[in-house]
Amino acid sequence: MIELLGKSLEELQSIFKTHNIQKFRAKQLIDYIYHRYVFDFQEMTQFPKELRQWLSDNCVISLPTLITESISPDGKTRKILLEMTDQSRVEAVLMEQHYGYSVCVSSQVGCAMGCVFCASTQGGLYRDLTVAEIIGQVVIFGALTKEQIHSVVVMGAGEPLQNYDNVLQALQLLHDPVICNISYRKMTISTCGWVPNIYKLADEGLPITLALSLHATNNEVRRSIMPVGARYELTEVLDAVKYYYDTTQRRITFEYILIDSVNASMEEAHALGQICKDFPNCHVNLIPVNGNEHIELYKPSITNMNTFKDIVGSYGVSVTVRKEMGDAIQAACGQLKAAHGRKKENHE
């Protein structure tokens, strides 16, 4: 069967041409999938009956299956659990911001990074998500809300730069004016610091925002909470991020999880300020650690978090304590998981 989800206009036109189908039908198909959210070929009534039957017999739109949906008490955050065709599962989140709807997508089923504060990595890495599976997360939220998606952040389960080709192709499709028309400037890729592909992404020349999961100011602490830190020295990671900034001139975001008695001392606040002041245009997101059933880590007091923020800001760095969205439904930073990668019964 021919997969149609996650194909560009040119790819669809080529498929149709091979089967003697008129070229303009490809754009009609894109309109049905990405703008009207019609996924049943028999409901695509602009197509003649013969074409609808050919599509049904030969093609699929492998949209992930919606298993469950959770909505936060304020109605501004929605988390969905999705099942792929191989029964593996991932979560994605929709956040209603003042500027529009933002979707947080997963890039892998599970994660290999092993960060102690993150539920996504508890079962390890199962596999990469395909282009269709990544873009499908955005399409499903469009279908649920019937609203234009304003921005996309690749901050769900997985290390996006480990699944580099599929993530980049998915973002290119979401940017395509005939598909979702989302500006690259409204896209963010978050990485633990996968150094080679930070350089590779910089050289793509796309104005995508890079967010570095920093979370510590020295190698020893970083390695203790982020095993990936044992692979790349912090200086290597920061050099790659500096190259990204110099090449793209895009503002860098530093993500910093605040964990009481681990990385939230005032000395570490000064060290973080020293690191970030070397980036002329950056922003620091301080993120109170989110508890989940897998960890016993605790956020500092509000007073300590604000003092930490003020110290970082004293170095001339833009810094905020992130507004917690979705914590009540386990949809906040570090809380997404993949239902053990596959349906539970597959592991019994």
DRENDO-1510 file (C-alpha; in Angstrom, 1 decimal, always signed):
<recs>
REC; n; res; u; v; w
REC; 1; MET; +0.0; +0.0; +0.0 .
REC; 2; ILE; +1.2; +3.5; -0.8 .
REC; 3; GLU; +1.5; +5.8; +2.3 .
REC; 4; LEU; +0.2; +9.3; +1.5 .
REC; 5; LEU; +0.6; +11.0; +4.8 .
REC; 6; GLY; +3.9; +12.9; +5.1 .
REC; 7; LYS; +4.4; +13.2; +1.4 .
REC; 8; SER; +5.2; +16.6; -0.3 .
REC; 9; LEU; +3.1; +17.9; -3.2 .
REC; 10; GLU; +5.8; +16.9; -5.6 .
REC; 11; GLU; +6.0; +13.4; -4.2 .
REC; 12; LEU; +2.2; +13.0; -4.5 .
REC; 13; GLN; +2.2; +14.4; -8.0 .
REC; 14; SER; +4.9; +11.8; -9.0 .
REC; 15; ILE; +2.9; +9.0; -7.5 .
REC; 16; PHE; -0.3; +10.1; -9.3 .
REC; 17; LYS; +1.6; +10.5; -12.6 .
REC; 18; THR; +3.0; +7.0; -12.3 .
REC; 19; HIS; -0.6; +5.7; -12.1 .
REC; 20; ASN; -2.0; +8.0; -14.8 .
REC; 21; ILE; -3.9; +10.3; -12.4 .
REC; 22; GLN; -4.2; +13.9; -13.2 .
REC; 23; LYS; -1.5; +16.1; -11.5 .
REC; 24; PHE; -4.0; +18.6; -10.0 .
REC; 25; ARG; -5.6; +15.8; -7.9 .
REC; 26; ALA; -2.5; +15.8; -5.7 .
REC; 27; LYS; -3.2; +19.3; -4.4 .
REC; 28; GLN; -6.8; +18.4; -3.8 .
REC; 29; LEU; -5.6; +15.5; -1.7 .
REC; 30; ILE; -3.4; +17.7; +0.3 .
REC; 31; ASP; -6.4; +20.1; +0.9 .
REC; 32; TYR; -8.5; +17.2; +2.1 .
REC; 33; ILE; -5.8; +15.8; +4.5 .
REC; 34; TYR; -4.3; +19.0; +6.0 .
REC; 35; HIS; -7.0; +21.6; +5.7 .
REC; 36; ARG; -10.3; +19.8; +5.7 .
REC; 37; TYR; -9.1; +16.9; +7.9 .
REC; 38; VAL; -10.9; +14.3; +5.7 .
REC; 39; PHE; -9.0; +11.0; +5.8 .
REC; 40; ASP; -11.6; +8.6; +4.3 .
REC; 41; PHE; -11.1; +8.3; +0.6 .
REC; 42; GLN; -14.8; +7.7; +0.0 .
REC; 43; GLU; -15.6; +11.1; +1.6 .
REC; 44; MET; -13.3; +12.9; -0.8 .
REC; 45; THR; -16.2; +13.7; -3.1 .
REC; 46; GLN; -14.3; +16.0; -5.4 .
REC; 47; PHE; -12.7; +12.9; -6.7 .
REC; 48; PRO; -14.5; +10.8; -9.3 .
REC; 49; LYS; -15.8; +7.4; -8.0 .
REC; 50; GLU; -13.1; +5.5; -9.9 .
REC; 51; LEU; -10.3; +7.5; -8.3 .
REC; 52; ARG; -11.8; +7.1; -4.8 .
REC; 53; GLN; -11.9; +3.4; -5.3 .
REC; 54; TRP; -8.3; +3.3; -6.6 .
REC; 55; LEU; -7.2; +5.2; -3.5 .
REC; 56; SER; -9.0; +2.9; -1.2 .
REC; 57; ASP; -7.5; -0.2; -2.9 .
REC; 58; ASN; -4.0; +1.0; -3.2 .
REC; 59; CYS; -3.2; +3.8; -0.7 .
REC; 60; VAL; -3.4; +4.5; +3.0 .
REC; 61; ILE; -3.3; +7.6; +5.2 .
REC; 62; SER; -1.7; +6.1; +8.3 .
REC; 63; LEU; -2.8; +8.6; +10.9 .
REC; 64; PRO; -2.0; +7.6; +14.4 .
REC; 65; THR; -5.0; +6.3; +16.3 .
REC; 66; LEU; -6.2; +8.5; +19.2 .
REC; 67; ILE; -6.4; +6.3; +22.3 .
REC; 68; THR; -7.0; +8.8; +25.1 .
REC; 69; GLU; -7.3; +12.5; +25.6 .
REC; 70; SER; -6.7; +14.5; +28.8 .
REC; 71; ILE; -7.6; +18.2; +29.2 .
REC; 72; SER; -6.2; +20.4; +31.9 .
REC; 73; PRO; -8.6; +22.0; +34.4 .
REC; 74; ASP; -8.2; +25.4; +32.7 .
REC; 75; GLY; -8.8; +23.9; +29.3 .
REC; 76; LYS; -5.6; +25.3; +27.8 .
REC; 77; THR; -3.6; +22.1; +27.6 .
REC; 78; ARG; -4.6; +18.9; +25.9 .
REC; 79; LYS; -2.5; +15.7; +26.0 .
REC; 80; ILE; -3.2; +12.8; +23.7 .
REC; 81; LEU; -2.0; +9.2; +23.7 .
REC; 82; LEU; -1.5; +7.9; +20.1 .
REC; 83; GLU; -1.0; +4.4; +18.8 .
REC; 84; MET; +1.0; +3.7; +15.7 .
REC; 85; THR; +0.4; +1.0; +13.2 .
REC; 86; ASP; +2.9; -1.3; +15.0 .
REC; 87; GLN; +1.0; -0.7; +18.3 .
REC; 88; SER; +3.8; +1.5; +19.7 .
REC; 89; ARG; +2.5; +4.5; +21.6 .
REC; 90; VAL; +3.6; +8.1; +22.1 .
REC; 91; GLU; +2.1; +11.2; +23.7 .
REC; 92; ALA; +1.8; +14.7; +22.2 .
REC; 93; VAL; +0.5; +18.0; +23.7 .
REC; 94; LEU; -1.5; +21.0; +22.5 .
REC; 95; MET; -1.0; +24.3; +24.4 .
REC; 96; GLU; -3.3; +27.2; +23.9 .
REC; 97; GLN; -1.1; +30.3; +24.1 .
REC; 98; HIS; -2.0; +34.0; +23.8 .
REC; 99; TYR; -0.6; +34.0; +20.3 .
REC; 100; GLY; -2.3; +30.7; +19.1 .
REC; 101; TYR; -2.0; +27.0; +19.3 .
REC; 102; SER; +1.4; +25.3; +19.9 .
REC; 103; VAL; +1.9; +21.6; +19.5 .
REC; 104; CYS; +4.6; +19.6; +21.3 .
REC; 105; VAL; +5.4; +16.5; +19.3 .
REC; 106; SER; +7.5; +13.4; +20.1 .
REC; 107; SER; +10.3; +12.4; +17.8 .
REC; 108; GLN; +10.9; +8.8; +19.0 .
REC; 109; VAL; +9.1; +6.0; +20.8 .
REC; 110; GLY; +10.8; +6.2; +24.1 .
REC; 111; CYS; +14.3; +7.8; +24.5 .
REC; 112; ALA; +17.8; +6.7; +25.0 .
REC; 113; MET; +19.1; +9.7; +26.8 .
REC; 114; GLY; +18.4; +8.5; +30.3 .
REC; 115; CYS; +17.8; +11.9; +32.0 .
REC; 116; VAL; +16.8; +11.1; +35.6 .
REC; 117; PHE; +14.1; +13.8; +35.7 .
REC; 118; CYS; +12.3; +12.6; +32.5 .
REC; 119; ALA; +9.6; +9.9; +32.3 .
REC; 120; SER; +10.1; +9.6; +28.5 .
REC; 121; THR; +13.3; +7.7; +28.9 .
REC; 122; GLN; +12.2; +5.2; +31.6 .
REC; 123; GLY; +11.7; +2.3; +29.2 .
REC; 124; GLY; +14.6; +3.2; +26.9 .
REC; 125; LEU; +14.5; +3.8; +23.2 .
REC; 126; TYR; +12.1; +1.6; +21.1 .
REC; 127; ARG; +12.5; +3.2; +17.7 .
REC; 128; ASP; +12.5; +6.4; +15.7 .
REC; 129; LEU; +9.2; +7.9; +14.5 .
REC; 130; THR; +8.6; +8.2; +10.8 .
REC; 131; VAL; +7.9; +11.5; +9.0 .
REC; 132; ALA; +4.3; +10.5; +8.7 .
REC; 133; GLU; +4.1; +9.7; +12.5 .
REC; 134; ILE; +5.6; +13.1; +13.4 .
REC; 135; ILE; +3.5; +15.2; +11.1 .
REC; 136; GLY; +0.5; +13.1; +12.1 .
REC; 137; GLN; +0.6; +14.4; +15.6 .
REC; 138; VAL; +0.1; +17.9; +14.3 .
REC; 139; VAL; -2.6; +16.9; +11.9 .
REC; 140; ILE; -4.6; +15.1; +14.7 .
REC; 141; PHE; -4.6; +18.3; +16.8 .
REC; 142; GLY; -5.7; +20.3; +13.8 .
REC; 143; ALA; -8.6; +17.8; +13.3 .
REC; 144; LEU; -9.6; +18.0; +17.0 .
REC; 145; THR; -9.6; +21.8; +17.2 .
REC; 146; LYS; -10.4; +22.8; +13.6 .
REC; 147; GLU; -7.9; +25.7; +14.3 .
REC; 148; GLN; -4.7; +26.7; +12.6 .
REC; 149; ILE; -1.6; +25.4; +14.4 .
REC; 150; HIS; +0.7; +28.4; +15.1 .
REC; 151; SER; +3.9; +26.8; +16.2 .
REC; 152; VAL; +5.5; +23.4; +16.7 .
REC; 153; VAL; +8.1; +22.4; +19.3 .
REC; 154; VAL; +9.9; +19.1; +19.1 .
REC; 155; MET; +10.2; +18.6; +22.8 .
REC; 156; GLY; +8.2; +15.4; +23.4 .
REC; 157; ALA; +9.6; +12.0; +23.9 .
REC; 158; GLY; +12.9; +11.3; +22.3 .
REC; 159; GLU; +16.1; +13.1; +21.2 .
REC; 160; PRO; +15.1; +14.9; +18.0 .
REC; 161; LEU; +18.7; +15.1; +16.7 .
REC; 162; GLN; +19.1; +11.3; +16.9 .
REC; 163; ASN; +16.2; +11.1; +14.4 .
REC; 164; TYR; +17.6; +13.9; +12.4 .
REC; 165; ASP; +16.4; +13.1; +8.8 .
REC; 166; ASN; +12.8; +12.3; +9.7 .
REC; 167; VAL; +12.4; +15.3; +12.1 .
REC; 168; LEU; +13.9; +17.7; +9.6 .
REC; 169; GLN; +11.7; +16.4; +6.7 .
REC; 170; ALA; +8.6; +16.6; +8.9 .
REC; 171; LEU; +9.4; +20.3; +9.8 .
REC; 172; GLN; +10.0; +21.1; +6.1 .
REC; 173; LEU; +6.6; +19.7; +5.3 .
REC; 174; LEU; +4.9; +21.6; +8.1 .
REC; 175; HIS; +6.5; +24.7; +6.7 .
REC; 176; ASP; +5.4; +24.1; +3.1 .
REC; 177; PRO; +2.8; +26.7; +2.3 .
REC; 178; VAL; +0.5; +24.2; +0.6 .
REC; 179; ILE; +0.6; +21.9; +3.6 .
REC; 180; CYS; +0.6; +23.6; +7.0 .
REC; 181; ASN; +2.4; +26.9; +6.2 .
REC; 182; ILE; +4.0; +27.1; +9.7 .
REC; 183; SER; +7.0; +29.5; +9.7 .
REC; 184; TYR; +10.4; +28.0; +10.6 .
REC; 185; ARG; +10.7; +30.9; +13.1 .
REC; 186; LYS; +7.7; +29.3; +14.9 .
REC; 187; MET; +9.5; +25.9; +15.2 .
REC; 188; THR; +11.8; +24.8; +18.0 .
REC; 189; ILE; +14.0; +21.7; +18.3 .
REC; 190; SER; +15.1; +20.7; +21.8 .
REC; 191; THR; +18.3; +18.7; +22.2 .
REC; 192; CYS; +20.2; +17.2; +25.1 .
REC; 193; GLY; +23.3; +18.2; +23.2 .
REC; 194; TRP; +23.8; +15.8; +20.3 .
REC; 195; VAL; +26.8; +17.7; +19.1 .
REC; 196; PRO; +27.4; +16.5; +15.5 .
REC; 197; ASN; +23.8; +17.2; +14.4 .
REC; 198; ILE; +23.8; +20.6; +16.1 .
REC; 199; TYR; +26.5; +21.5; +13.5 .
REC; 200; LYS; +24.6; +19.8; +10.8 .
REC; 201; LEU; +21.3; +21.6; +11.6 .
REC; 202; ALA; +23.2; +24.9; +11.7 .
REC; 203; ASP; +24.4; +24.3; +8.1 .
REC; 204; GLU; +20.9; +23.7; +6.8 .
REC; 205; GLY; +20.4; +27.5; +7.0 .
REC; 206; LEU; +16.9; +27.3; +8.4 .
REC; 207; PRO; +15.8; +29.8; +11.0 .
REC; 208; ILE; +14.6; +27.2; +13.5 .
REC; 209; THR; +15.1; +27.9; +17.2 .
REC; 210; LEU; +17.5; +25.6; +19.0 .
REC; 211; ALA; +16.7; +24.8; +22.6 .
REC; 212; LEU; +19.5; +23.2; +24.6 .
REC; 213; SER; +18.6; +21.1; +27.6 .
REC; 214; LEU; +21.5; +22.3; +29.7 .
REC; 215; HIS; +20.3; +21.5; +33.3 .
REC; 216; ALA; +23.8; +21.8; +34.9 .
REC; 217; THR; +26.8; +24.1; +34.8 .
REC; 218; ASN; +29.5; +21.5; +35.1 .
REC; 219; ASN; +30.2; +18.1; +33.7 .
REC; 220; GLU; +30.0; +16.2; +37.0 .
REC; 221; VAL; +26.4; +17.3; +37.8 .
REC; 222; ARG; +25.3; +17.1; +34.2 .
REC; 223; ARG; +26.5; +13.5; +33.9 .
REC; 224; SER; +24.8; +12.5; +37.1 .
REC; 225; ILE; +21.4; +13.7; +35.8 .
REC; 226; MET; +21.9; +13.4; +32.0 .
REC; 227; PRO; +23.9; +10.4; +31.0 .
REC; 228; VAL; +24.4; +11.9; +27.5 .
REC; 229; GLY; +26.7; +14.4; +29.3 .
REC; 230; ALA; +29.2; +11.5; +29.6 .
REC; 231; ARG; +29.4; +11.4; +25.8 .
REC; 232; TYR; +30.0; +15.1; +25.1 .
REC; 233; GLU; +31.9; +17.4; +27.4 .
REC; 234; LEU; +29.9; +20.6; +28.3 .
REC; 235; THR; +32.5; +22.7; +26.5 .
REC; 236; GLU; +31.9; +20.7; +23.3 .
REC; 237; VAL; +28.1; +21.2; +23.6 .
REC; 238; LEU; +28.4; +24.9; +24.2 .
REC; 239; ASP; +30.9; +25.3; +21.3 .
REC; 240; ALA; +28.3; +23.6; +19.0 .
REC; 241; VAL; +25.5; +25.8; +20.2 .
REC; 242; LYS; +27.7; +28.9; +19.7 .
REC; 243; TYR; +28.3; +27.8; +16.1 .
REC; 244; TYR; +24.5; +27.4; +15.7 .
REC; 245; TYR; +24.0; +30.9; +17.0 .
REC; 246; ASP; +26.7; +32.4; +14.8 .
REC; 247; THR; +25.5; +30.6; +11.7 .
REC; 248; THR; +21.8; +31.2; +12.0 .
REC; 249; GLN; +21.6; +34.4; +14.1 .
REC; 250; ARG; +18.7; +32.7; +15.9 .
REC; 251; ARG; +18.1; +33.3; +19.6 .
REC; 252; ILE; +19.3; +30.3; +21.6 .
REC; 253; THR; +17.1; +29.0; +24.4 .
REC; 254; PHE; +18.7; +27.3; +27.4 .
REC; 255; GLU; +16.4; +24.9; +29.3 .
REC; 256; TYR; +17.4; +24.5; +32.9 .
REC; 257; ILE; +15.4; +22.1; +35.2 .
REC; 258; LEU; +15.6; +23.3; +38.8 .
REC; 259; ILE; +16.0; +20.4; +41.2 .
REC; 260; ASP; +16.4; +21.1; +44.8 .
REC; 261; SER; +19.7; +20.0; +46.4 .
REC; 262; VAL; +21.0; +19.0; +42.9 .
REC; 263; ASN; +21.5; +22.0; +40.6 .
REC; 264; ALA; +19.7; +24.9; +42.2 .
REC; 265; SER; +22.2; +26.5; +44.5 .
REC; 266; MET; +23.0; +30.2; +44.3 .
REC; 267; GLU; +26.6; +29.3; +43.2 .
REC; 268; GLU; +25.1; +27.4; +40.2 .
REC; 269; ALA; +22.9; +30.4; +39.4 .
REC; 270; HIS; +26.1; +32.5; +39.1 .
REC; 271; ALA; +27.7; +29.8; +37.0 .
REC; 272; LEU; +24.7; +29.7; +34.7 .
REC; 273; GLY; +24.8; +33.5; +34.3 .
REC; 274; GLN; +28.5; +33.3; +33.4 .
REC; 275; ILE; +27.8; +30.7; +30.7 .
REC; 276; CYS; +24.8; +32.4; +29.1 .
REC; 277; LYS; +26.2; +36.0; +29.1 .
REC; 278; ASP; +28.6; +34.8; +26.3 .
REC; 279; PHE; +25.6; +34.3; +24.1 .
REC; 280; PRO; +24.5; +37.9; +23.1 .
REC; 281; ASN; +20.9; +36.8; +22.2 .
REC; 282; CYS; +19.7; +34.0; +24.4 .
REC; 283; HIS; +16.9; +33.2; +26.8 .
REC; 284; VAL; +17.0; +31.0; +29.8 .
REC; 285; ASN; +13.9; +28.9; +30.8 .
REC; 286; LEU; +14.1; +27.9; +34.4 .
REC; 287; ILE; +11.8; +24.9; +34.7 .
REC; 288; PRO; +10.7; +23.6; +38.2 .
REC; 289; VAL; +11.2; +19.9; +38.1 .
REC; 290; ASN; +7.9; +18.0; +37.5 .
REC; 291; GLY; +7.3; +14.9; +39.6 .
REC; 292; ASN; +6.0; +11.7; +38.1 .
REC; 293; GLU; +5.5; +8.2; +39.3 .
REC; 294; HIS; +9.1; +7.3; +38.4 .
REC; 295; ILE; +11.1; +9.8; +40.3 .
REC; 296; GLU; +11.4; +11.5; +43.7 .
REC; 297; LEU; +12.9; +14.9; +42.8 .
REC; 298; TYR; +11.7; +18.1; +44.2 .
REC; 299; LYS; +11.5; +21.7; +43.0 .
REC; 300; PRO; +13.1; +24.5; +45.1 .
REC; 301; SER; +10.8; +26.9; +47.0 .
REC; 302; ILE; +9.3; +29.8; +45.0 .
REC; 303; THR; +11.6; +32.2; +46.9 .
REC; 304; ASN; +14.7; +30.2; +46.0 .
REC; 305; MET; +13.6; +30.0; +42.3 .
REC; 306; ASN; +13.0; +33.7; +42.1 .
REC; 307; THR; +16.4; +34.4; +43.8 .
REC; 308; PHE; +18.0; +32.0; +41.3 .
REC; 309; LYS; +16.3; +33.8; +38.4 .
REC; 310; ASP; +17.4; +37.2; +39.7 .
REC; 311; ILE; +21.0; +36.1; +39.9 .
REC; 312; VAL; +21.0; +34.8; +36.4 .
REC; 313; GLY; +19.4; +38.0; +35.2 .
REC; 314; SER; +22.0; +40.1; +36.9 .
REC; 315; TYR; +24.4; +38.9; +34.2 .
REC; 316; GLY; +22.3; +40.7; +31.5 .
REC; 317; VAL; +20.6; +37.5; +30.5 .
REC; 318; SER; +16.9; +37.2; +29.6 .
REC; 319; VAL; +15.5; +34.7; +32.0 .
REC; 320; THR; +12.1; +33.5; +33.2 .
REC; 321; VAL; +10.6; +30.7; +35.3 .
REC; 322; ARG; +8.5; +28.8; +32.9 .
REC; 323; LYS; +4.8; +28.9; +33.4 .
REC; 324; GLU; +3.7; +25.3; +34.3 .
REC; 325; MET; +1.2; +24.1; +31.8 .
REC; 326; GLY; -0.3; +20.6; +31.9 .
REC; 327; ASP; +1.1; +19.5; +35.2 .
REC; 328; ALA; -2.3; +18.3; +36.4 .
REC; 329; ILE; -2.6; +15.9; +33.4 .
REC; 330; GLN; +1.1; +14.8; +33.4 .
REC; 331; ALA; +1.7; +16.8; +30.3 .
REC; 332; ALA; +4.4; +19.2; +31.5 .
REC; 333; CYS; +8.1; +19.1; +30.8 .
REC; 334; GLY; +9.6; +15.7; +31.6 .
REC; 335; GLN; +6.2; +14.0; +32.2 .
REC; 336; LEU; +5.5; +12.7; +28.7 .
REC; 337; LYS; +6.0; +9.0; +28.2 .
REC; 338; ALA; +5.3; +6.4; +25.6 .
REC; 339; ALA; +3.2; +3.9; +27.6 .
REC; 340; HIS; +6.3; +1.8; +27.7 .
REC; 341; GLY; +6.8; +2.2; +24.0 .
REC; 342; ARG; +4.1; -0.3; +23.1 .
REC; 343; LYS; +0.8; -1.5; +24.6 .
REC; 344; LYS; +1.4; -2.9; +28.0 .
REC; 345; GLU; +0.2; -6.4; +27.1 .
REC; 346; ASN; +3.0; -6.7; +24.6 .
REC; 347; HIS; +5.5; -6.9; +27.5 .
REC; 348; GLU; +3.6; -9.3; +29.6 .
</recs>
